Structure formats: C-alpha cells, structure tokens
Amino acid sequence: MFKNLIFPMQAWLLSQKRCVGCGESLLKGKKEDIRGQITITCRCGRIFVHNTKKDTYRRAMFDEV
C-alpha cells in the first residue's frame, strides 16, 4: 500500500525533471557518460539515467552504476 502512494509522486517529480529524494532540479546535477548512457548524480547522491531521445529520467539500477 505504501508503494501505491509513493510511486505516483516519484513519477510526477521525474516528469518535472526533479530528484525524487530532495526535489532539486536534475539539470543542476553532475553529468557523466558511463557505458554510453548519460548519468546524472544529484547532490543528495541519487543517480539517474537520462534518455536523450525521449528526454526522460529514471533511477539507475545497481548494475548500471
């Protein structure tokens, strides 16, 4: 039940290009190119993957870091 409340809020934050942890804009994060993917590290330490074709963000998985 808890995930049903949190997931829509996190999806909305990612659609607004904001971190799901601290709410900081992902455009301010540190960008790196890892294995052909653009990863963005937020100031709070969360890592996101940027899909340049769709201009969307998602949380990075452990094997992508």
C-alpha positions in Angstrom: 0.0 0.0 0.0 2.9 2.4 0.8 4.3 2.0 -2.7 0.9 2.8 -4.2 1.2 6.2 -2.5 4.8 7.0 -3.3 5.1 5.8 -6.9 2.8 8.4 -8.5 4.6 11.2 -6.6 8.0 10.0 -7.7 6.8 9.7 -11.3 5.5 13.2 -11.2 8.8 14.5 -9.8 10.8 12.7 -12.6 8.4 14.2 -15.2 9.2 17.6 -13.8 13.0 16.8 -14.1 13.4 16.8 -10.3 15.1 14.4 -7.9 12.8 12.0 -6.1 14.8 12.4 -2.8 15.5 16.1 -2.4 13.4 17.8 -5.1 16.5 19.5 -6.6 16.4 20.1 -10.4 18.3 17.3 -12.2 19.6 19.9 -14.6 21.9 21.1 -11.8 23.3 17.6 -11.2 26.8 16.3 -12.2 26.6 14.6 -15.7 28.8 11.7 -16.7 28.9 9.3 -19.6 29.0 5.8 -18.3 28.8 2.8 -20.8 27.2 5.0 -23.4 24.5 6.3 -21.1 24.3 9.8 -19.6 24.1 9.5 -15.8 23.3 12.4 -13.5 24.3 12.4 -9.9 22.2 14.6 -7.7 23.7 16.5 -4.7 21.9 14.0 -2.4 23.7 11.1 -4.0 20.9 9.5 -6.0 21.9 8.5 -9.6 19.6 8.9 -12.6 19.8 7.9 -16.2 18.8 10.4 -18.9 17.1 9.1 -22.1 18.1 11.8 -24.6 15.7 10.6 -27.3 12.6 10.8 -25.1 14.1 13.5 -22.8 13.1 11.5 -19.7 14.8 10.4 -16.5 14.7 7.3 -14.4 16.6 5.9 -11.4 19.7 4.0 -12.2 19.9 0.3 -11.3 22.9 -1.1 -9.3 24.4 -2.8 -12.3 24.4 0.5 -14.3 26.5 2.4 -11.8 
